[in-house]
Amino acid sequence: MALGLALLGGIPVARADSTPSPTATASATPAVPTPLPREYTRPVTVTPEPDGTRVWLDTTTFYPPGAQRAPAVVLAHGFGGSIGDLVAQARDLAASGYVVLAYTARGFGQSGGRVHLNDPAFEVADAVELVDLLAADPRVELDAPGDPRVGVAGASYGGALALMLAGADRRVDAVAAGITWNDLADAFFPQAAVGVSQAGPFKGLWASRFFASSVGRSVGGSAPTCGRFDPTVCRLFLAAAQDGRPSPDLVALLHAHSPRPTLGSVRAATLLVQGMTDTLFGIDQADANARGLTSAAEVAVRWTDGGHDGPSSTADADSTAVTNWLDRHLRPSGTAPSGAAQFTWSGLPPRRNAPTPQWSAQGYPGVTGPAADVQAVPMQQGRPRVLITPPGGLPASTTAVPGLGALTGSASAAAYGLAALPGQSVIFDTQPLAARLDVVGSPRVSLVVRSSAAEVTLFASLWQVTGDTATLPRRLVAPVRLAVTPGVPTRVELALPAASYPMEAGSTWRVLVTSTDAAYANSRVARVDQLTLAEPTLRVPLLPGATLAPSSERDPESRGAMAVAALLAAWFGGSAVWRRWRARREPPRADLADVPLTVTGLVKTYADGHRAVNDVSWAAHRGQVVGLLGPNGAGKTTTLRMVMGLIHPDSGTVHVLGQPVHPGAPVLAQVGALIEGPGFLPHLTGRANLEAYWAATGRDPQEAGFDAVLDVAALGDAVDRPVRSYSHGMKQRLGIAQAMLGMPDLLVLDEPTNGLDPPQIAAMRPILRAYADTGRTVVVSSHLLGEVELTCSHVVVMHAGRVLAAGSVEDLVGAPGADGSTSTSRRPLEDVFLGVIAGAAAPDPDDLRQVRAR
């Protein structure tokens, strides 16, 4: 597993020369030196920008041991990434016998130029020039003069590039493309209404993340708003973001910058790996790619349970399948197995450490499945349902948070309450299932819509209902936008999100239709819709398949197997997913099993270069109230966000009770937190917000302790009023009460006294101390030194992202002064703090080390 863990860590290359600059770059790409080094870095001059600006790519070629020729692999990174994301992966593939060319795409990292979104005239043309370089490399095996034996592998942005390069250059022999798109217009404006060509709702949250990842730097005369984006791309995207609708020019651009137009020209054997919990590029995009590859030598499709929202539980098998694919098509005399299944899919990840079930079939059926295997599930017709879109589209239903799928898993029963807002949602239930059905593909349902407006926006999802609990197996929603005639019924067939999951015998399945969704740009015009079932059936695609043994695709001879695992998780910035993946693989620490919180070597640098946290280490033990003390900007909140798994550190680890912390880590169930202020649904009461939050944990309501925490909140009768009517202080107290639900072992509070008046602050002190006296632990961040001294038993002093001192309050305020004084009188914590910050009147470093040791 060690190989797999080093894949996206941004390990620096031992550079053969300095980073190129416009003045230092030669007019022609440097020739390959003789003799060849194992790793050769050089700038490669490519097509200039439209304004004539010269462009170079930052590249490194990695060579295998020995002197014989070898097949080559081009590695392409994810959006916002760079060659640094690929170095360890490239080294592993080189060690397994490949010449590997890794590079930074134009507009990113140290490469020149602007981001054109895989424009055939720029990014794809750049990749063709890289294939030309490999053709001239004396270490690369040739199929014919000028024709290297070469494969291309990439994910997301790099996956689309791999497909488009194969469509533009028939010299490419093999492609492995993961979690990528078929048509960017369809991906950002998805339409789930079958047979409707109108652009669907704008995928606003993903688009904002996509745009923000490239605006940190500007190039030449670019407007700062556009960063390194090509001005035309930027202008069209910004216009779409204003009203949620694509212009014809944007649709044409996104269509042209996608694999779809050239898939029919691909001759290379192509493996497509796509995630079933991917809210950015869903299974529908891989399905369209598979259907478009009409001339490819071979096509295979894998559906995993990962994607842009989280890594796959079958990552090992996925990565081995990719390596075997490259071996079989680039080294046909090798040991890789042949005749692999053309379609492989996984079931739902198990709740415990059992292997995720996998199945295979020799033919890829598409998301609709063979007609003979579509099962009609009877539905309850009922009366027409009325659906309201509120003015401004707010509040919006929340089905899933893009990029945080691990935090909103299928077990989160309260997610239904966030999605099914009263008046803004309607339901259509099936009859209880007589027998289990295994869905493989996109279920469909037909509705009749009558609206008060000329346009209807809907979002549909399929939930499993068991008793009073509704869960969403793959956390996906099907968006629809329809032009209709007001008052006239319109029939529409909805393609629900494609995936695989079981429908258990006795369960009921619910089609939930909402008028808004927080991940999309919603209609801001108030309207009333009436919905009925056009047919009382839910059509479910099935596909019999043979179960794969967990190790059936393993090839112990493939040294590069784990090297390709990163491609399946690489996404915007790639390295972010590497850090999430690494955290998931971080082993438990038995020596820390009784320590509620251990922070080790945390580092966090933001996109603008600001290092907010720099090598921070400290621990919080049982029975302690630990104050994280520092001025504004010290790095306190950033540290706590990493403690909670809300953001990923560049390096370092966080362990709670010896278990590593990452988004969705089971050990986070033992942590209660209030970070950067409370967040509640404004239309729900305070009590209902607490109940919804607790239901999201899936735990027994009897364990919540609602009465006790409501006493802490001290809201009186206001607890049964909508939160929108609360003052800031009332919301803060409710947030602290929410963090205490279930009496977690570790309570983390960021500036908890914000908005509280002096009597309320004084009342909070004994509550926190009593909480810790039960053997639990409280961590409180604050810039109020007097309050920390009165409340906390221990303190960690931070300044400019570093820990300057840590220990018990008694030890710190009683430590010797800078003048060597040994007075035993207490000094105010404020004096100690200011002394540590300024370097004057501070405890001696030797004494601080003793304090830390205590």
Protein Blocks (a to p, Z undefined) as FASTA:
>chain_A
ZZmmmmmnopacddfbdcddfklpcfbdcdddddddfbdcddddddddfkopacdddddd
dddedjbdcddddddddehiafklmmmmmmmmmmnopacdddddehiajbgcjdehhpak
lmmmmmmmmmmmmmmpmkbccfbghiacdddddehjlmmmmmmmmmmmmkbmbdcdehia
fblklmmmccfbghiabdcdddfklmmmmmmmmmmbcehjbcfklmmacfklmmmmmmmm
mnopacfklmmmmmmmcfklmmmmpmbdcdddddfkbckbgfklmmmmmmmmmmbfbdcd
dddfbdjkbccfklmmmmmmmmmmmmmmmmmmbmbdehiafbdcdddddfblcdcddddd
fbdebjnopfklcccddddfbpaddddddehhiacddfbdghilmmmcfklmmlmmmmmg
ghiaccddddddfbdcddedjdddddddddfbfbdcddddddddehjbccdfkopacddd
ddddehiacddddddddddddddehiacdddddfbdfkbccdfbdcddddddfbfcdcdd
ddddddddfklmgcfklmklmmmmmmmmgcehklmmmmmmmmmmpccdfklmmgmbaceh
iacddfkopafbghiacdddehiacdddddehilmmmmmmmmnopaccfbdcddeehiac
dehiaklmmpccdeeiaaddfkbcfklmmmmmmmmnopafklnommmmmmmnonmjmlmg
cfklpcfklmmmmmmmmmmgopiabdcdehklgoiafklmmmmmmmmmmmmmnopacddd
dfbfklmmmmpmbdcddeehiafbgcdfklmmmpccfkopabfbdcdfklmmmmmmnopa
iacfklmmmmmmZZ
